[in-house]
Amino acid sequence: MAVQDAVAGREVMAAQGGRSPFAERPRLVFWETTRACALACRHCRADAQTSPLPGELGTREAEKLLEDIRGFGTPAPVVVFTGGDPLMRDDLWLLLDYAAFYRLPAAVSPAVTARLDSSTLRRLADYGVHAVSISIDAAADAHDALRGVPGTYARSVAALRDGAAAGLQMQVNTVVMRHTVADLAKVAAMLLREGVRVWEVFFLVVTGRALSSEAMAPADLEDVCLFLLDATRYGMVVRTVEAPFIRRVQAERPAGGPLYRQLRDELVALVGEPTGAPTRGGVAPRGTLDGDGILFVAYDGRIMPGGLMPQTLGNVRTDSLVSVYRDSPLLQDIRSRQLHGACGRCAWRQACGGSRARSLAATGDPLGSDPACLLGAPALGAGGQSAG
C-alpha cells in the first residue's frame, strides 16, 4: 500500500472523530481459565504455577462469564480460552459446551504437555473449537530452554500435525525477544513446511516472569516488522501483538537494518524467494489494542484491558463485563486515543495508538508513549515528524 493510501486512512479516522470500530464490543475476549500449567516458561506473562491458585472462577461463575460475553450482541466476540493451561481445568469440556450454547466462537490456547495429545485435539475439533494456538518461540534447543521442559519443541510440531489432521485451524504464537529473535527465520520456515498459515508474533512486554534484559531496541523491532511483512509474501497470515507500529512500517517501508537483512536472507535460503503479494491486506485504518477490541478476564475474575496490561477495571463476580468495557474511562481514552507524550502527538495516533501494555510497564502510564517505537524515542514536532 502506498503511503498516500495510509494517510487517507488516517484522514478517514479523523473525519469520524477517532471513534473506534470496537466501541460497543471487543473482537476478542481472552479468559485466563487458570494459572495452573506444567511448563515453566522463562517469560510467562501469568507467572503460572503447577496448581490452580485460590480464587479461580468456578464452573457456575465461568458459565455466567460466558453468558455475559454473549451480552455484547452480534457479532459475538471470539472467546479465547487461555491460561496457564486450560487443559488443567477438569470442567473445560463443559465450558466449551456452554460457549456453544451461547453461540460464542471459541478458541483454545493450550500448553504443549502430555495432556495435548492427538485424542485431545480431535476432541477439541468435535466440540467445535474455532482455532487452537500453540507457542513455538525458537528452534528446538532454544525453545526447550525457554519453556523449561526438554522435548517441548518436538511435541509442539507433532501437535501442529495432529491438529491439522483433526481439521482444526492451527495457529502458532511466537514471542520476539533477544533470546528468540535470531531464530525467527527458522520458525517461519518450519511453519511454511508444516502448512501453518496463521502466525501470531508477540513483541515482548516486560511483565510477569519476562526480564527487562530480553527487551530489544526500537530499530531492531522495526527490522522484525519488515521481516514479518516479507513473511506474508509466502502465503502466511502474520498478526502482531503489542506492535501496532507495524502499520506505519508497512506504509513507509524503510530500507531496514542488518537484523532485517539477516532474517530475510536466511528465510530465502531456507525456503526460496517469495512469489506472492503481502497477505496482511494493506494498512488497516485501525487495528485492535488492549481495551480497544481486546478485553481480558483473569483467573480470579478481574477485568483488564489485556493480558499483558494488569490494570484492574472491575471483576466479573460483581461487575457487568459489557458495562466495564463500554464505560471504563481508561478504555474510552484508549479508544479515542487520548494519549500522552510522543504517541499523543503522532500523526499515526489513530491507525497505531502504540502498545498500551508496554507504556504501562515502562512508565506506569497506560496512556503514555510506546518506548518500542522509533517515533517514541525522539521528541516529535508537528505532524509526528522528528524534531531534529
Phi, psi and omega per residue, in radians:
M1 nan 2.394 3.133
A2 -1.263 2.712 3.132
V3 -1.016 -0.683 -3.107
Q4 -1.114 -0.516 3.085
D5 -1.194 -0.693 3.100
A6 -1.136 -0.702 3.101
V7 -1.093 -0.709 3.099
A8 -1.057 -0.697 3.095
G9 -1.072 -0.702 3.114
R10 -1.155 -0.638 3.140
E11 -1.165 -0.642 3.076
V12 -1.062 -0.799 3.128
M13 -1.076 -0.685 3.130
A14 -1.128 -0.707 3.127
A15 -1.126 -0.493 3.108
Q16 -1.465 0.104 -3.135
G17 1.281 0.330 3.123
G18 1.278 0.262 -3.112
R19 -1.191 2.294 -3.115
S20 -1.337 2.454 3.012
P21 -1.187 -0.170 -3.136
F22 -1.891 0.451 -3.079
A23 -1.140 -0.591 -3.053
E24 -1.634 -0.527 -3.088
R25 -2.677 2.526 3.050
P26 -1.325 2.793 3.022
R27 -1.424 -0.620 -3.087
L28 -2.305 2.349 2.950
V29 -2.029 2.006 3.099
F30 -1.584 2.206 3.088
W31 -2.017 2.018 3.075
E32 -1.350 1.598 -3.003
T33 -1.095 -0.526 -3.105
T34 -2.860 2.766 2.971
R35 -1.653 -0.065 -3.102
A36 -1.271 2.374 3.108
C37 -2.847 2.490 -3.134
A38 -1.463 -0.199 3.115
L39 -1.532 2.991 -3.122
A40 -2.399 1.029 -3.001
C41 -1.156 2.354 -3.054
R42 -1.131 -0.418 -3.053
H43 -1.990 0.357 -2.996
C44 -1.011 2.156 3.072
R45 -1.065 -0.719 -3.012
A46 -1.485 -0.122 -3.002
D47 0.862 0.899 -3.000
A48 -1.068 2.677 -3.095
Q49 -2.081 2.971 -3.141
T50 -1.351 -0.325 -3.125
S51 -2.257 2.738 3.100
P52 -1.049 2.560 3.081
L53 -1.505 2.674 3.052
P54 -1.020 2.522 3.085
G55 1.651 0.013 3.131
E56 -1.058 2.443 3.119
L57 -1.008 2.304 3.070
G58 -1.402 3.114 -3.054
T59 -1.058 -0.827 -3.131
R60 -1.116 -0.713 3.107
E61 -1.129 -0.648 3.131
A62 -1.182 -0.671 3.084
E63 -1.095 -0.737 3.109
K64 -1.074 -0.677 3.085
L65 -1.018 -0.808 -3.129
L66 -1.126 -0.676 3.074
E67 -1.095 -0.705 3.112
D68 -1.096 -0.708 3.130
I69 -1.075 -0.644 3.091
R70 -1.067 -0.429 -3.136
G71 -1.159 -0.196 3.062
F72 -1.226 -0.292 3.112
G73 1.595 -2.804 -3.052
T74 -1.944 2.378 -0.015
P75 -1.283 2.428 -3.116
A76 -1.233 2.524 3.045
P77 -1.092 2.654 2.952
V78 -1.327 2.271 3.082
V79 -1.674 2.106 3.138
V80 -1.779 1.943 3.087
F81 -1.394 1.895 -3.077
T82 -2.231 -2.927 -3.110
G83 -2.870 -2.538 0.372
G84 0.608 -2.656 -3.117
D85 -2.155 1.925 -3.130
P86 -1.032 -0.411 3.111
L87 -1.198 -0.179 3.078
M88 -1.385 -0.167 3.088
R89 -1.547 2.170 3.139
D90 -1.183 -0.405 -3.093
D91 -1.698 0.255 -3.078
L92 -0.969 -0.742 -3.047
W93 -1.191 -0.642 3.067
L94 -1.128 -0.701 3.140
L95 -1.173 -0.623 3.048
L96 -1.153 -0.600 3.029
D97 -1.091 -0.748 3.117
Y98 -1.079 -0.742 3.128
A99 -1.033 -0.737 3.104
A100 -1.131 -0.701 3.136
F101 -1.053 -0.706 -3.138
Y102 -1.514 0.152 3.080
R103 1.005 0.778 3.112
L104 -1.826 2.138 3.017
P105 -1.109 2.318 -3.049
A106 -2.112 2.436 3.000
A107 -2.177 2.667 -3.103
V108 -2.235 2.368 3.125
S109 -2.109 1.442 -3.065
P110 -1.475 2.765 2.941
A111 -1.366 2.611 3.134
V112 -1.544 1.649 3.106
T113 -2.310 -3.032 3.134
A114 -1.091 -0.372 3.121
R115 -1.193 -0.467 -3.074
L116 -1.602 1.303 3.118
D117 -1.819 -3.115 -3.055
S118 -1.107 -0.606 3.140
S119 -1.197 -0.629 3.098
T120 -1.146 -0.730 3.131
L121 -1.140 -0.687 3.081
R122 -1.123 -0.663 3.139
R123 -1.163 -0.692 3.076
L124 -1.042 -0.722 3.101
A125 -1.114 -0.727 3.138
D126 -1.093 -0.532 3.138
Y127 -1.469 0.113 3.047
G128 1.325 0.428 3.137
V129 -1.093 2.335 -3.058
H130 -1.181 -0.761 -3.113
A131 -2.796 2.736 3.050
V132 -2.187 2.270 3.103
S133 -2.034 2.382 3.046
I134 -2.215 2.805 -3.055
S135 -1.758 2.259 2.951
I136 -2.385 1.963 -2.970
D137 -1.771 -0.345 -3.032
A138 -2.851 -3.126 3.025
A139 -1.145 2.996 -2.857
A140 -0.886 -1.028 -3.038
D141 -1.123 -0.772 -3.122
A142 -1.152 -0.667 3.135
H143 -1.144 -0.798 -3.138
D144 -1.090 -0.684 3.109
A145 -1.111 -0.668 -3.135
L146 -1.210 -0.674 -3.088
R147 -1.449 -0.277 3.038
G148 1.442 0.106 -3.128
V149 -2.417 2.050 3.127
P150 -1.043 2.534 3.095
G151 1.522 -0.036 -3.092
T152 -1.123 -0.671 -3.131
Y153 -1.073 -0.845 -3.122
A154 -1.076 -0.699 3.111
R155 -1.167 -0.569 3.127
S156 -1.158 -0.771 3.104
V157 -1.109 -0.707 3.097
A158 -1.091 -0.681 3.120
A159 -1.123 -0.656 3.075
L160 -1.040 -0.780 -3.115
R161 -1.196 -0.759 -3.129
D162 -1.165 -0.679 3.128
G163 -1.142 -0.757 3.108
A164 -1.088 -0.708 3.119
A165 -1.111 -0.514 3.122
A166 -1.428 -0.082 3.129
G167 1.565 0.215 3.131
L168 -1.465 2.593 2.949
Q169 -1.403 1.974 -3.078
M170 -1.719 2.284 3.124
Q171 -2.115 2.511 3.078
V172 -1.948 2.329 3.066
N173 -1.850 2.372 -3.119
T174 -2.348 2.321 3.086
V175 -1.667 2.250 3.101
V176 -1.639 2.095 3.065
M177 -2.781 3.059 -3.064
R178 -0.955 -0.655 -3.058
H179 -1.229 -0.367 -3.011
T180 -2.077 -0.300 -2.922
V181 -1.077 -0.591 -3.106
A182 -1.151 -0.327 -3.105
D183 -1.714 0.102 -3.056
L184 -1.037 -0.723 3.138
A185 -1.131 -0.677 3.112
K186 -1.123 -0.735 3.106
V187 -1.104 -0.809 3.131
A188 -1.022 -0.759 -3.137
A189 -1.107 -0.715 3.113
M190 -1.097 -0.750 3.135
L191 -1.073 -0.711 3.122
L192 -1.137 -0.710 3.117
R193 -1.116 -0.630 -3.085
E194 -1.513 -0.036 3.102
G195 1.379 0.281 3.091
V196 -1.310 2.292 -3.043
R197 -2.005 -0.026 3.090
V198 -2.229 2.094 -3.123
W199 -2.147 2.050 3.134
E200 -1.872 2.058 -3.001
V201 -1.933 2.059 -3.104
F202 -1.647 2.180 3.057
F203 -1.573 2.127 -2.944
L204 -0.894 2.360 2.898
V205 -2.051 2.281 -3.053
V206 -1.361 1.620 3.097
T207 -2.647 2.881 -3.073
G208 1.095 -2.262 -3.128
R209 -1.572 -0.034 -3.127
A210 -1.125 2.444 -3.107
L211 -1.746 2.485 3.126
S212 -1.079 -0.445 3.132
S213 -1.165 -0.282 3.122
E214 -1.498 -0.177 -3.133
A215 -1.170 2.616 -3.080
M216 -1.999 2.775 -3.134
A217 -1.249 2.590 3.137
P218 -0.951 -0.696 -3.129
A219 -1.105 -0.672 3.109
D220 -1.207 -0.654 3.102
L221 -1.155 -0.607 3.057
E222 -1.129 -0.679 3.061
D223 -1.081 -0.685 3.102
V224 -1.092 -0.729 3.100
C225 -1.023 -0.788 3.122
L226 -1.053 -0.742 3.113
F227 -1.096 -0.749 -3.130
L228 -1.130 -0.649 3.068
L229 -1.109 -0.666 3.044
D230 -1.094 -0.686 -3.092
A231 -1.077 -0.516 3.128
T232 -1.166 -0.317 -3.126
R233 -1.294 -0.087 3.080
Y234 -1.695 0.201 3.105
G235 1.573 0.228 -3.116
M236 -1.849 2.349 3.034
V237 -1.416 2.179 3.134
V238 -2.032 2.173 3.061
R239 -1.991 2.488 3.090
T240 -1.944 2.572 3.079
V241 -2.086 2.287 -3.087
E242 1.065 0.581 3.029
A243 -2.511 0.982 -3.106
P244 -1.139 -0.280 3.132
F245 -1.194 -0.055 3.069
I246 -1.102 -0.442 3.103
R247 -1.132 -0.733 3.088
R248 -1.140 -0.761 -3.117
V249 -1.060 -0.718 -3.134
Q250 -1.154 -0.699 -3.121
A251 -1.230 -0.738 -3.074
E252 -1.448 -0.505 3.139
R253 0.758 1.183 3.080
P254 -1.140 2.910 -3.073
A255 -1.162 -0.562 -3.123
G256 1.582 2.765 -3.100
G257 -1.906 -2.863 -3.051
P258 -1.117 -0.618 3.131
L259 -1.130 -0.760 3.093
Y260 -1.019 -0.841 -3.103
R261 -1.115 -0.670 3.114
Q262 -1.081 -0.850 -3.111
L263 -1.175 -0.744 3.132
R264 -1.063 -0.836 -3.080
D265 -1.158 -0.636 3.133
E266 -1.174 -0.718 3.129
L267 -1.123 -0.725 3.103
V268 -1.083 -0.713 3.127
A269 -1.122 -0.572 -3.080
L270 -1.433 -0.651 -3.016
V271 -2.258 -0.022 -3.140
G272 1.636 3.054 -3.136
E273 -1.215 2.517 3.072
P274 -1.221 2.631 -3.099
T275 -2.088 -0.176 -3.051
G276 -1.892 3.096 3.040
A277 -1.524 2.759 3.085
P278 -0.974 2.466 -3.076
T279 -1.767 0.107 3.124
R280 -1.244 -0.213 3.103
G281 1.409 0.391 3.134
G282 1.466 3.080 3.133
V283 -1.391 1.927 3.114
A284 -1.171 2.540 3.092
P285 -0.987 -0.487 -3.107
R286 -2.784 2.453 3.060
G287 -2.042 -3.029 3.126
T288 -1.515 2.613 2.981
L289 -2.315 2.918 2.976
D290 -0.966 2.166 -3.127
G291 1.467 -0.109 -3.140
D292 -2.292 1.411 -3.034
G293 1.705 -0.224 -3.135
I294 -2.168 2.425 3.012
L295 -2.496 2.600 -3.047
F296 -2.308 2.359 3.052
V297 -2.065 2.116 -3.094
A298 -1.339 2.958 -3.079
Y299 -0.980 -0.536 -3.089
D300 -1.759 0.243 3.054
G301 1.627 -0.109 3.120
R302 -1.116 2.441 -3.140
I303 -1.757 2.251 -3.087
M304 -2.358 2.766 3.103
P305 -1.083 -0.615 -3.138
G306 -2.857 2.914 -3.087
G307 -1.175 -0.429 3.119
L308 -1.731 0.199 -3.075
M309 -2.269 1.392 -3.028
P310 -1.316 1.169 3.108
Q311 -2.015 1.860 -3.029
T312 -1.283 2.234 -3.131
L313 -1.897 -0.281 -3.091
G314 2.915 -2.907 3.134
N315 -2.539 2.341 -3.073
V316 -1.140 -0.278 3.090
R317 -1.232 -0.433 -3.064
T318 -2.227 -0.271 -3.020
D319 -2.139 2.673 3.056
S320 -1.343 2.140 3.132
L321 -1.054 -0.712 -3.129
V322 -1.116 -0.792 -3.125
S323 -1.142 -0.716 3.134
V324 -1.071 -0.804 -3.120
Y325 -1.092 -0.791 -3.040
R326 -1.362 -0.549 -2.940
D327 -1.910 -0.176 -3.139
S328 -1.016 2.179 3.110
P329 -0.993 -0.683 3.129
L330 -1.107 -0.806 -3.111
L331 -1.188 -0.607 3.064
Q332 -1.118 -0.674 3.099
D333 -1.158 -0.696 3.107
I334 -1.103 -0.785 -3.078
R335 -1.212 -0.539 3.112
S336 -1.619 0.082 3.070
R337 1.032 0.756 3.029
Q338 -1.455 1.253 -2.989
L339 -1.758 2.844 -3.102
H340 -1.921 2.854 3.012
G341 1.118 -2.567 -3.064
A342 -1.049 -0.710 3.133
C343 -1.093 -0.626 -3.138
G344 -1.222 -0.416 -3.122
R345 -1.738 -0.138 -2.973
C346 -1.309 2.470 3.084
A347 -1.141 -0.323 3.128
W348 -1.623 0.226 -3.023
R349 -0.969 -0.788 -3.085
Q350 -1.271 -0.807 -3.076
A351 -1.230 -0.562 -3.048
C352 -1.882 -1.312 -3.139
G353 1.541 -0.142 3.104
G354 1.189 2.806 3.091
S355 -1.342 1.987 3.109
R356 -1.229 -0.582 3.127
A357 -1.160 -0.730 -3.111
R358 -1.228 -0.641 3.078
S359 -1.080 -0.774 3.115
L360 -1.086 -0.790 -3.104
A361 -1.149 -0.649 -3.035
A362 -1.500 -0.574 -2.994
T363 -2.169 -0.229 -3.045
G364 1.435 0.001 -3.116
D365 -1.959 1.942 -3.125
P366 -1.213 -0.206 3.123
L367 -1.906 0.184 -3.089
G368 -1.447 -2.924 -3.082
S369 -1.465 2.645 3.112
D370 -1.516 1.914 -3.073
P371 -1.242 -0.121 3.111
A372 -1.501 -0.177 -3.120
C373 -1.598 2.408 3.129
L374 -1.029 -0.553 -3.135
L375 -1.391 -0.155 3.136
G376 -1.533 -0.281 -3.087
A377 -1.405 -0.908 3.137
P378 -1.397 2.821 2.984
A379 -1.174 2.443 -3.094
L380 -1.807 2.414 3.072
G381 -1.605 -2.894 -3.125
A382 -1.047 2.443 3.081
G383 1.341 0.160 3.081
G384 1.422 0.195 3.128
Q385 -1.584 2.659 3.138
S386 -1.065 2.385 -3.080
A387 -1.466 0.127 3.050
G388 2.567 nan nan
